[in-house]
Amino acid sequence: MHAEKVNHDFEPKLVAFVCTWCTYAGADLAGTSRMQYPANVRVLKFPCTGRIDPVFILRAFQKGADGVLVSGCHPGDCHYMAGNFHARRRFAAFRKLLEFVGVDLDRLQFSWVSAAEGGKWVEVVTELTERVRKMGPMAEFKDLELEECWSGKLDTPELEEAYKAIP
Amino acid sequence: MNETAQKSETSDVIDPAAYASATAAIRAEAKRLLAEGLVTAVIGYKAGRRSGTALPTIVTDPARAEDLIFTPACVNNLALYLTKAKKDVAKKGKVAIVAKGCDMRALAGLMGESQLKREDLFIIGVACAGVHAGNGERSVARKCRECAVHTPAGADLVAGTVPVMPELTPVEGQELARLEAMTAGERWAFWKEQFSRCVKCYACRSICPFCYCEQCLCDRNRPQAVESAPRPAGNMAWHIVRAMHLAGRCAGCAECERACPMDIPLNLLNRKMANELKELYGHEAGLEAKEKGPLAEYREDDDQSFIK
């Protein structure tokens, strides 16, 4: 009955920021309906997509996420009337900023998943997992995290030259 | 960017004499306002100790109105003196402020965010053709090369007339286009290199008229949102967060870039975000106070092609 388990070389870590009213319930529905989806996703529950700060996404990447999913209620369905409308604008701007800084936007997925769309949740998570798996680990932010102060070098030719120039 | 070419092409194109009429008008108006008791203070510029420099100053005595000047060295955005960070200035009552076009945009933005009231201000606008890149520098600032607000409309008074300027190359626009043409990896390498110089002195935050939060998100440490040490990860996060928090609010005065001791081209990020928000939501920082910025309002039919 279950699909054959495949052993992959790389299992991406995904972080999903979801709203409690729609997508969290949708994911719950997928679970209670016994639908199968990749276990790569770690779900974090928020009151609303409007509560999800771009800083959370940065932090997720820094701490080792290979992909991030942000998901909430469809426009017009927000429990707080307009949270997802505000979030939509904020993330549209944030995407552009990340793109300008040089982050591959294929690692960042936004979606609307309602409480009734367990199937769509499975589809979104599967698609993102497979896409990120193909892309490989997200190295940029993790490398930064490992790097130390500046270049760390105190004996560069430029500094030596500057030092010698001091009268 | 070829800095030597830029310097030789533009060295000293702004003649300080061109602003003589503006200086005279500012002095006369400041004297009148203070003598008649219409304002308690005038926030303006005075000459620095070295020739060719200027300092922000606050004049309260009509006899000292003669100290006020306007020259190409008047680079500061004085709107900063009216924000929450400098509460005591605004508390003194109605004040007059000398504002260039870009400063005027900052004032309009602050009014839109209910940080200032128009009736508490007397705005002495300056017809400005451009200022120097910094105190003691002789080249025209990058922001001034693509300025769209030489005359600050909506001010209570516009001092002087805009002197005729030679055609300037839009250095910043070219740099932006160059970055946009790069691949994502190249852009990442570019910004990584730039941000690696950051020493986290937060001069960009201190000088920004829009960074008036009582407690900055980036100073909080329980839980910590952005690492505070000047390490690459924290630097990258700080600059992304800064650009994000200014998106749709930034007035484009480029003070962050001028104040930066490490010469990080911060205004490129600001401009990029301004361009994107104009494209997405038709918003532009202007001279009129708007009640809501592009990220504080929404439309039901906003673009959502990026959302699955």
Interface residues (C-beta under 8 A of the other chain):
Chain A: D53 P54 V55 L58 R59 Q62 P75 G76 A82 F85 H86 R88 R89 R90 F91 A92 A93 F94 R95 K96 L97 L98 E99 F100 V101 G102 V103 D104 Q109 F110 S111 W112 V124 E140 F141 L144 E145 E147 E148 C149 W150 S151
Chain B: L179 E180 A184 G185 E186 R187 W188 A189 F190 W191 K192 S196 R197 L217 A225 V226 P230 R231 P232 A233 M236 A237 I240 V241 A243 M244 A247 G248 L269 K272 M273 E276 L277 L280 Y281 P294 L295 A296 Y298 R299 E300 D302 D303 Q304 F306 I307 K308
